[in-house]
């Protein structure tokens, strides 16, 4: 059996600023770094990790670092695990999006599976590149335990796919919190969600996305 452990990056500076980060390369906050350590501790207590793959953006790579250091393995950067490219929304405050891009932003809130940030990548395009990379890892790492550090939208769409949620209903799948842990098992092409959005290990350090995203 192959075990895939998805870890969302810790709190970033953009999370604090309440902007749509997209693929902008933003650092973790001090709390985000603490969250990364706490997630590493949880993984150390429950798993032996063979490999670790990460979005090549700094907030994901920094989240991966304490896990990689403990197990003495390299972080393998994978561009396909980046957050959605948000076009004109990149680094724009969430509160400004309804006025600047009313139609596209309303579609994001109401029908995220079929949405596209203005001038950016569609959710479906992002979901397909992430899923292709996930499948490749499952195929090339048989019977291993693998950590994948990535972002909110890639994890949300992967959970939706594994739950069998139609793209038109992706809105029904909740966002995962910063430094949350989601675990998937794969055996003989049978994919199972074992744990979703585990955040208890973060205790008082838990954070989440704002309501208007």
Secondary structure, 3 states (H helix, E strand, C coil): CEEEEEEECCCEHHHHHCEECCCCCCCECHHHHHHHHHHHHHHHHHCCCCEEEECCCHHHHHHHHHHHHHHCCCEEECHHHCCCCCHHHCCEEHHHHHHHCHHHHHHHHHCHHHCECCCCCEHHHHHHHHHHHHHHHHHHCCCCEEEEEECHHHHHHHHHHHHCCCHHHHHHCCCCCCCCEEEEEEECCEEEEEEEEECHHHHHHCCCCCCCC
